[in-house]
Amino acid sequence: MANKNTNLQKAKNTKDDEFYTTYATIESEVAHYVPHFSGKTVLCNCDDPFESNFCKYFLKNFNMLGLHRLICTSYCSSAVIGTQLNLFGDPQRFLDKDAGYVLDVEKFSNTNGEITDDEIAAFLQSSTVIKKLNGDGNFRSTECIEYLKMCDIVVTNPPFSLFKELVTEIMKYHKKFLIIGNQNAITYKEIFPLIQNNEVWTGYRFGEMKFRVPAYSQPRKYRYWVDESGQKWRSLGNAMWLTNLDNDRRHEYISMTKAYQPSDYPKYDNYDAINVKTIRDIPYDYYGIMGVPITIINRYNSEQFEIVGEANHGSDNEFDLFKPTINGKEIFKRILIRRKV
């Protein structure tokens, strides 16, 4: 009964934002950035080495990507840490949930071919590759910041409630990154200016993603299911990859086919800009400020447009210029853009 009560209390006290990424989601995205990883040190700093698919992916592809080093650190309160594998192959030694752990690898397997899951499991249980951290493994701790300083690229899926804190740390130390977040983060005061200044942009997957969730996650009416093994799942329609690794997608021009007609593009009540309902409705012959859906960020080409600001509450930050209303009716938040070419 004590264990049950503890789990219930944990569920109440924990933010429901732990989403564990599938191997396929990682594989399909990283495939677009392979040349960026050659000779680089990768840090997965929100990832249990025993359970994380980020760790598994980079171990399986360590040689194919030409990595110099892989570092994975876990936080002590990870909902999955130690639930399947014991420590260092000793059946009597399980992972300590009061501590963080680090996997630090500079060489893995002598083959350039496919590495099996059994090889990875055996490797992880070697006493030389995973060590207990001095602290709890929080990515903001002094200990984990030292690992951040050592890396070239951060690749991870942080708790969504800590997304802006992770991006802030990464940018502070001038690191490259490829991380998963919620599209709502686009308008955060910590994230928006980075997008506006062309310092970060979205990756290829922007929208639907499915994730494993902890056992204590509460059932939901929509986008929730339990598979045949009892694993709980959720899907999100507004997930995204955010990165500062260059990709071809951000250089593609949006095709514009509609002509500007004042009757089709009403102006906002309190700002000199027109409202554009969808990305496909951007007029090809209008060069003033336009309010467009925030999904423009996934199509944004800084050679074609400039970002002027956002229209959200009109008070969140200096980039939030006004609350978007038309004829007294408030509409959903908008990104404000202006044509360059």
C-alpha positions in Angstrom: 0.0 0.0 0.0 2.9 2.4 0.8 4.3 2.0 -2.7 0.9 2.7 -4.2 0.4 5.8 -2.1 3.9 7.0 -3.1 3.1 6.6 -6.8 -0.1 8.4 -6.5 1.5 11.3 -4.7 4.3 11.4 -7.3 1.6 11.6 -10.0 0.0 14.6 -8.2 3.3 16.4 -7.7 4.8 15.8 -11.1 4.1 17.9 -14.2 2.4 15.8 -16.9 5.0 16.8 -19.4 7.3 13.7 -19.6 7.1 12.4 -23.1 9.6 9.7 -24.2 10.5 9.9 -27.9 10.3 6.9 -30.2 13.4 5.6 -32.0 11.7 6.1 -35.3 11.0 9.8 -34.5 14.7 10.4 -33.7 16.0 8.4 -36.7 13.8 10.2 -39.3 14.8 13.6 -38.1 18.6 13.1 -37.6 18.8 11.6 -41.1 18.5 15.1 -42.4 21.6 16.3 -40.5 24.1 13.5 -40.9 27.0 15.6 -42.2 26.8 17.9 -39.1 27.7 15.0 -36.7 31.0 13.9 -38.2 33.8 14.2 -35.6 31.4 15.8 -33.1 30.6 15.2 -29.4 26.9 14.7 -28.8 25.2 15.4 -25.5 21.8 14.0 -24.6 21.3 15.8 -21.3 17.8 14.7 -20.4 18.2 11.0 -21.1 18.4 7.9 -19.0 21.2 5.9 -20.7 19.4 2.6 -20.0 16.1 3.6 -21.4 16.4 6.6 -23.7 16.0 6.1 -27.4 18.3 9.0 -28.0 21.1 7.1 -26.3 20.1 3.9 -28.2 20.1 5.8 -31.6 23.5 7.4 -31.2 25.0 4.2 -29.9 23.6 2.2 -32.9 24.8 4.8 -35.3 28.0 5.9 -33.5 30.3 4.8 -36.3 28.0 5.6 -39.2 27.7 9.2 -38.0 31.4 9.4 -37.3 30.9 10.6 -33.7 33.9 11.6 -31.6 32.1 11.2 -28.3 28.6 10.5 -26.9 27.5 11.7 -23.4 24.1 11.0 -21.9 23.0 12.2 -18.5 19.9 11.3 -16.6 17.9 13.1 -13.9 17.4 11.3 -10.7 13.6 11.5 -10.8 13.3 10.1 -14.3 10.1 8.0 -14.3 11.8 5.2 -16.3 15.3 5.1 -14.8 16.3 1.6 -13.8 12.9 0.0 -14.4 14.2 -2.6 -16.8 17.9 -3.0 -16.4 20.0 -3.5 -13.4 23.3 -1.7 -12.9 26.5 -3.0 -14.5 25.1 -6.5 -15.1 24.9 -7.2 -11.3 21.4 -8.5 -10.5 21.8 -7.2 -6.9 22.6 -3.6 -7.9 19.8 -1.5 -9.3 20.0 2.1 -10.2 19.7 4.6 -7.4 16.8 6.9 -8.0 18.3 9.5 -5.7 21.2 10.1 -8.1 21.8 11.0 -11.8 23.9 8.9 -14.1 26.2 9.6 -17.0 27.1 7.5 -20.0 30.4 8.7 -21.6 31.5 6.9 -24.8 34.4 7.6 -27.2 34.4 4.3 -29.0 31.6 1.8 -29.7 32.0 -1.5 -31.5 34.6 -2.3 -34.2 32.1 -2.6 -37.0 30.6 0.0 -39.3 27.6 -2.3 -39.9 24.4 -2.6 -38.0 24.8 -2.8 -34.2 22.2 -5.1 -32.5 20.1 -4.3 -29.5 21.8 -7.2 -27.7 25.2 -5.6 -28.3 23.9 -2.3 -26.9 22.4 -4.0 -23.8 25.7 -5.8 -23.1 27.7 -2.6 -23.6 25.5 -0.6 -21.3 26.0 -3.1 -18.5 29.7 -2.8 -18.7 31.1 -1.2 -15.6 33.2 1.2 -17.6 30.6 3.2 -19.5 28.0 4.4 -17.0 28.9 6.1 -13.8 27.0 7.7 -11.0 27.0 11.5 -10.9 27.8 13.4 -7.8 24.5 15.3 -8.1 21.0 14.7 -9.3 21.7 15.0 -13.0 19.7 18.2 -13.5 20.9 19.7 -16.8 21.3 23.1 -15.0 23.6 21.7 -12.3 27.2 22.7 -12.3 28.2 19.1 -13.0 26.0 18.8 -16.1 27.0 22.2 -17.3 30.6 21.0 -17.5 29.4 18.2 -19.9 27.5 20.9 -21.9 30.7 22.8 -22.3 32.4 19.7 -23.7 29.9 19.0 -26.4 29.3 20.2 -29.9 25.6 19.3 -30.4 22.8 18.8 -27.9 20.1 16.3 -29.0 17.2 15.6 -26.6 13.6 15.9 -25.7 13.4 17.9 -22.4 10.4 18.1 -20.2 8.2 20.6 -22.0 7.9 22.7 -18.9 11.7 23.2 -18.9 12.1 23.7 -22.7 12.9 27.4 -22.5 15.4 26.9 -19.7 17.3 24.2 -21.7 17.4 26.5 -24.8 18.7 29.3 -22.7 21.5 27.2 -21.3 22.4 25.9 -24.8 22.5 29.4 -26.3 24.5 30.7 -23.4 27.3 28.3 -24.2 27.0 28.7 -28.0 26.2 25.1 -28.7 24.4 23.5 -31.7 21.2 21.6 -30.9 18.3 19.6 -32.2 15.6 19.2 -29.6 11.8 18.5 -29.3 9.3 21.0 -27.9 5.8 22.2 -28.1 4.9 24.7 -30.9 3.5 27.1 -28.2 7.2 27.7 -27.3 7.6 29.7 -30.5 6.0 32.7 -28.8 7.9 32.4 -25.5 9.9 35.6 -24.8 13.1 33.4 -24.5 12.5 31.7 -27.8 10.8 34.2 -30.1 13.7 36.6 -30.5 16.0 33.7 -31.4 13.7 32.8 -34.3 13.2 36.5 -35.2 17.0 37.0 -35.4 17.4 33.9 -37.5 19.5 32.1 -34.8 17.2 29.1 -34.5 14.5 27.5 -36.7 12.3 24.5 -37.0 13.3 21.0 -38.2 11.5 18.7 -40.5 8.9 17.1 -38.3 6.4 19.8 -37.2 3.1 18.5 -35.9 2.0 15.0 -35.1 4.3 13.0 -32.9 3.6 10.0 -30.6 5.3 9.5 -27.3 5.5 6.9 -24.5 4.4 8.4 -21.2 5.0 7.3 -17.6 2.8 4.7 -15.8 1.4 7.4 -13.5 0.1 9.5 -16.5 -3.6 10.0 -16.2 -5.9 8.7 -19.0 -7.2 11.2 -21.5 -10.2 11.2 -23.8 -8.2 12.0 -26.9 -4.8 11.2 -28.2 -4.2 8.6 -25.5 -4.0 4.8 -25.6 -2.4 1.8 -23.9 -0.7 -0.9 -26.0 -0.8 -4.6 -25.6 2.1 -4.6 -23.3 0.5 -2.1 -20.9 2.6 0.8 -22.1 0.8 4.2 -22.1 1.0 6.5 -25.1 0.1 10.0 -26.0 0.2 11.8 -29.3 0.6 15.6 -29.8 -0.5 17.5 -32.8 1.6 20.5 -32.0 5.1 19.0 -31.4 8.1 20.3 -33.2 11.9 19.9 -33.6 13.8 23.2 -33.0 17.4 23.5 -34.1 20.2 25.8 -35.1 21.7 23.2 -37.5 21.3 24.3 -41.1 18.8 22.4 -43.2 17.5 22.6 -46.7 13.9 23.2 -45.5 14.6 26.7 -44.2 15.8 27.9 -47.6 12.7 26.9 -49.5 10.5 29.7 -50.8 6.8 29.8 -50.1 4.7 29.8 -53.3 2.2 32.7 -53.2 -0.7 32.6 -55.7 -3.4 34.9 -54.3 -3.7 38.6 -55.1 -4.4 41.2 -52.4 -8.0 42.3 -52.1 -8.9 44.5 -49.1 -12.2 42.7 -48.6 -10.3 39.4 -48.2 -7.7 40.7 -45.8 -9.2 42.7 -42.9 -7.0 45.0 -40.8 -6.6 44.6 -37.1 -8.5 47.0 -34.8 -5.4 48.4 -33.1 -2.5 47.9 -35.5 -1.7 48.7 -39.1 -1.5 45.1 -40.5 -3.7 42.8 -42.4 -4.9 39.4 -41.2 -4.0 36.4 -43.3 -6.0 33.3 -42.3 -3.7 30.6 -43.7 -0.2 30.4 -45.1 -1.5 29.6 -48.5 -3.4 32.9 -48.5 -0.3 35.1 -48.2 -0.8 37.6 -51.1 2.0 37.9 -53.6 1.5 41.6 -54.2 1.4 43.0 -50.6 4.5 44.3 -48.9 3.0 45.7 -45.7 2.9 43.9 -42.3 0.8 40.7 -42.3 -0.4 38.7 -39.3 -0.1 35.0 -40.2 -0.6 31.7 -38.2 2.3 30.7 -35.9 2.8 27.7 -38.2 4.6 30.1 -40.6 7.7 29.4 -38.5 7.8 25.9 -40.1 7.8 27.5 -43.6 9.8 30.6 -42.7 12.6 31.6 -45.1 14.5 34.7 -43.8 15.5 35.5 -47.4 11.8 35.8 -48.4 10.3 37.4 -45.2 11.3 39.3 -42.1 9.6 38.7 -38.8 8.4 42.0 -37.3 7.0 40.7 -34.1 4.0 38.8 -32.7 0.4 39.6 -31.8 -0.6 37.6 -28.7 -1.6 39.5 -25.5 0.1 42.8 -26.4 1.9 42.7 -23.1 4.1 39.6 -22.8 7.3 41.2 -24.0 8.7 43.9 -26.3 8.1 41.6 -29.3 4.4 41.1 -28.4 3.1 44.2 -30.2 -0.7 44.0 -29.7 -3.7 41.7 -28.9 -5.1 40.6 -32.3 -8.7 41.7 -32.6 -10.9 42.3 -35.7 -14.2 44.2 -35.3 -13.9 43.7 -31.6 -13.5 39.9 -31.8 -10.2 38.4 -30.5 -8.5 35.9 -32.8 -5.7 33.4 -32.2 -2.2 34.7 -31.8 -0.3 35.6 -34.9 3.3 36.1 -36.2 3.8 39.4 -37.9 5.8 39.2 -41.1 6.7 41.5 -44.0 7.9 40.6 -47.5 11.5 41.1 -48.5 11.3 39.9 -52.1 
